[in-house]
């Protein structure tokens, strides 16, 4: 009954000379506007933060600028928090969310995701001369973790007996333990490892094996196939020409994983 009523109203509109509005096309709107609005983080380095000149800097900011350039439009960076980044998209305040966004079933129910553009993972890191293929190789070693973090909870269930897991109250404590040689290796996120490498320390953490992998995706509103295809094509091109790896080297001090 409802369907017949809607069809009747549509027909009446056409008869009266009024066109039924077509579905919006986000990519066409961006091109017509000449600007793409992108939600980016401002308090989560190295993905996004505020530089000394008060401009936004980071992995996600470079990604937003690259997409805008390849679409032939300017970019409007819209600072967001973890809590409001998806609502900003749903209320048409932004066209894309590039804010270290992970994909899960709850989010997939309300927005769409591109292919991954950035690595985000937890792993075990150690110096270059340490060889570890998996949790079983940690026997006899000391491992620093941040108490209650994902890697603490996950690794505890994976390691064999005899592994000395030393828990610290925050990331700074875990970092200090590694740099001072109090622990042989650390289990942490790639972002934390990157922050250590920024200091150019004598002990340099290199990834030995993954504990949990959760790459970052770009979020966009549902039912926007043209915009989704365009951004996916840009990500693929940036992987192929090496420019995305360049962003990873700049901000994460590491190459993109081969399986990203």
For each residue, the residues with C-beta under 8 A, 3 or more apart:
1: 4 5
2: 5 6
3: 6 7
4: 1 7 8
5: 1 2 8 9
6: 2 3 9 10
7: 3 4 10 11
8: 4 5 11 12
9: 5 6 12 13
10: 6 7 13 14 20
11: 7 8 14 15
12: 8 9 15 16
13: 9 10 16 18 19 20
14: 10 11 17 18 19 20
15: 11 12
16: 12 13
17: 14
18: 13 14
19: 13 14
20: 10 13 14
21:
22:
23: 223
24: 29
25: 28 29 224 226 227
26: 29 30 95 220 221 224 226 227
27: 30 31 224 226 227 230
28: 25 31 32 226
29: 24 25 26 32 33 95
30: 26 27 33 35 36 71 73 95 227
31: 27 28 34 71 72 73
32: 28 29
33: 29 30 73
34: 31 73 74
35: 30 68 73 74 75 76
36: 30 64 67 68 71 73 74 75 76 95 96
37: 76 78 93 94 95 96
38: 64 67 68 75 76 77 78 94 95 96 97 98
39: 78 79 80 85 88 89 93 94 96 97 98 99
40: 48 56 58 60 61 64 77 78 79 80 98 99
41: 44 47 48 49 58 60 79 80 81 82 85 99 100
42: 48 49 50 56 79 80
43: 48 49 81
44: 41 47 48 49 58 99 100
45: 48 49 58 191 195
46: 49 58 59 191 194 195 198 251 252
47: 41 44 58 59 60 99 100 118 191 216 251
48: 40 41 42 43 44 45 56 57 58 59 60 61 79 99 100
49: 41 42 43 44 45 46 56 57 58
50: 42 54 55 56 57
51: 54 55 56 57
52:
53:
54: 50 51
55: 50 51
56: 40 42 48 49 50 51 61 77 79
57: 48 49 50 51 61
58: 40 41 44 45 46 47 48 49 61 62 251
59: 46 47 48 62 63 118 247 248 250 251 252
60: 40 41 47 48 63 64 98 99 100 118
61: 40 48 56 57 58 64 65 77
62: 58 59 65 66 247 250 251
63: 59 60 66 67 98 117 118 218 244 247
64: 36 38 40 60 61 67 68 75 77 96 98
65: 61 62 68 69 75
66: 62 63 69 70 234 238 243 247
67: 36 38 63 64 70 71 75 96 98 231 234
68: 35 36 38 64 65 71 73 74 75
69: 65 66 72
70: 66 67 234 237
71: 30 31 36 67 68 230 234
72: 31 69
73: 30 31 33 34 35 36 68
74: 34 35 36 68
75: 35 36 38 64 65 67 68
76: 35 36 37 38
77: 38 40 56 61 64
78: 37 38 39 40 88 93 94
79: 39 40 41 42 48 56
80: 39 40 41 42 84 85 88 94 97 99
81: 41 43 84 85
82: 41 85 99
83: 87
84: 80 81 87 88
85: 39 41 80 81 82 88 89 97 99 101 219
86: 89 90 97 107 110 111 219
87: 83 84 90 91
88: 39 78 80 84 85 91 93 94 97
89: 39 85 86 92 93 94 95 96 97 111 219 220 221
90: 86 87 110 111 221
91: 87 88
92: 89
93: 37 39 78 88 89
94: 37 38 39 78 80 88 89 97
95: 26 29 30 36 37 38 89 220 227
96: 36 37 38 39 64 67 89 218 219 220 231
97: 38 39 80 85 86 88 89 94 101 111 218 219 220
98: 38 39 40 60 63 64 67 101 117 218
99: 39 40 41 44 47 48 60 80 82 85
100: 41 44 47 48 60 118 120 216
101: 85 97 98 107 113 216 217 218 219
102: 107 120 214 215 216 217
103: 107 108 113 217
104: 107 108
105: 108 109
106: 109 110
107: 86 101 102 103 104 110 111 113 219
108: 103 104 105 111 112 113
109: 105 106
110: 86 90 106 107 222
111: 86 89 90 97 107 108 219 220 221 222
112: 108 219 220 221 222 223 224 228
113: 101 103 107 108 217 218 219 220
114: 117 217 218 219 220 228 231 232 235
115: 217 232 235 236
116: 119 215 216 217 260
117: 63 98 114 215 216 217 218 235 238 244
118: 47 59 60 63 100 215 216 248 252 260
119: 116 190 213 215 216 248 252 254 256 257 260
120: 100 102 189 190 191 213 214 215 216
121: 189 190 210 211 212 213 214 215
122: 149 150 151 154 187 188 189 190 210 211 212
123: 151 187 188 189 190 193 207 208 209 210 211
124: 132 135 138 143 155 185 186 187 207 208 209 211
125: 178 185 186 187 188 193 205 206 207 208
126: 130 132 184 185 186 205 206 208
127: 130 203 204 205 206
128: 204 206
129:
130: 126 127 184 185 208
131: 137 208
132: 124 126 137 138 185 208 209
133: 136 137 208 209
134: 137 209
135: 124 138 155 158 159 160 163 209
136: 133 139 160
137: 131 132 133 134
138: 124 132 135 141 143 159 160 163 185
139: 136 159 160 161 162 163
140: 162 163
141: 138 163 164 184 185
142: 164 165 166 182 183 184 185
143: 124 138 155 159 163 164 165 166 183 184 185 186 187
144: 166 168 174 177 178 182 183 185 186 187
145: 149 151 152 155 165 166 167 168 174 186 187 188
146: 149 151 152 167 168 169 170 171 173 174 188
147: 152 167 168 169
148: 152 153
149: 122 145 146 152 153 188
150: 122 153 154 189 211 212
151: 122 123 145 146 154 155 187 188 189 211 212
152: 145 146 147 148 149 155 156 165 167 187
153: 148 149 150 156 157
154: 122 150 151 157 158 211 212
155: 124 135 143 145 151 152 158 159 165 187 211
156: 152 153 159 165
157: 153 154
158: 135 154 155 211
159: 135 138 139 143 155 156 163 165
160: 135 136 138 139 163
161: 139
162: 139 140
163: 135 138 139 140 141 143 159 160
164: 141 142 143
165: 142 143 145 152 155 156 159
166: 142 143 144 145 177 182 183
167: 145 146 147 152
168: 144 145 146 147 173 174 176 177
169: 146 147 173
170: 146 173 174
171: 146 174 175 188 192
172: 175 176
173: 146 168 169 170 176 177
174: 144 145 146 168 170 171 177 178 186 188 192
175: 171 172 178 179 186 192 195 196
176: 168 172 173 179 180 182
177: 144 166 168 173 174 180 182 183 186
178: 125 144 174 175 181 182 183 185 186 196 203 205
179: 175 176 196 201 202 203
180: 176 177
181: 178 203
182: 142 144 166 176 177 178
183: 142 143 144 166 177 178 186
184: 126 130 141 142 143
185: 124 125 126 130 132 138 141 142 143 144 178 208
186: 124 125 126 143 144 145 174 175 177 178 183 205
187: 122 123 124 125 143 144 145 151 152 155 211
188: 122 123 125 145 146 149 151 171 174 192 193 205
189: 120 121 122 123 150 151 192 193
190: 119 120 121 122 123 193 194 207 252 254
191: 45 46 47 120 194 195 252
192: 171 174 175 188 189 195 196
193: 123 125 188 189 190 196 197 205 207 254
194: 46 190 191 197 198 251 252 253 254
195: 45 46 175 191 192 198 199
196: 175 178 179 192 193 199 201 204 205
197: 193 194 200 201 204 205 253
198: 46 194 195 253
199: 195 196
200: 197
201: 179 196 197 204
202: 179
203: 127 178 179 181
204: 127 128 196 197 201
205: 125 126 127 178 186 188 193 196 197
206: 125 126 127 128
207: 123 124 125 190 193 210 254
208: 123 124 125 126 130 131 132 133 185
209: 123 124 132 133 134 135
210: 121 122 123 207 213
211: 121 122 123 124 150 151 154 155 158 187
212: 121 122 150 151 154
213: 119 120 121 210
214: 102 120 121
215: 102 116 117 118 119 120 121 260
216: 47 100 101 102 116 117 118 119 120
217: 101 102 103 113 114 115 116 117
218: 63 96 97 98 101 113 114 117 231 235
219: 85 86 89 96 97 101 107 111 112 113 114
220: 26 89 95 96 97 111 112 113 114 224 227 228 231
221: 26 89 90 111 112 224
222: 110 111 112
223: 23 112
224: 25 26 27 112 220 221 227 228
225: 228 229
226: 25 26 27 28 229 230
227: 25 26 27 30 95 220 224 230 231
228: 112 114 220 224 225 231 232
229: 225 226 232 233
230: 27 71 226 227 233 234
231: 67 96 114 218 220 227 228 234 235
232: 114 115 228 229 235 236
233: 229 230 236 237
234: 66 67 70 71 230 231 237 238
235: 114 115 117 218 231 232 238 239 244
236: 115 232 233 239 240
237: 70 233 234 240 241
238: 66 117 234 235 241 243 244
239: 235 236 244 245 256 260
240: 236 237
241: 237 238
242: 245 246
243: 66 238 246 247
244: 63 117 235 238 239 247 248 256
245: 239 242 248 249 255 256
246: 242 243 249 250
247: 59 62 63 66 243 244 250 251
248: 59 118 119 244 245 251 252 254 255 256
249: 245 246 252 253 254 255
250: 59 62 246 247
251: 46 47 58 59 62 194 247 248
252: 46 59 118 119 190 191 194 248 249
253: 194 197 198 249
254: 119 190 193 194 207 248 249
255: 245 248 249
256: 119 239 244 245 248 260
257: 119 260
258:
259:
260: 116 118 119 215 239 256 257
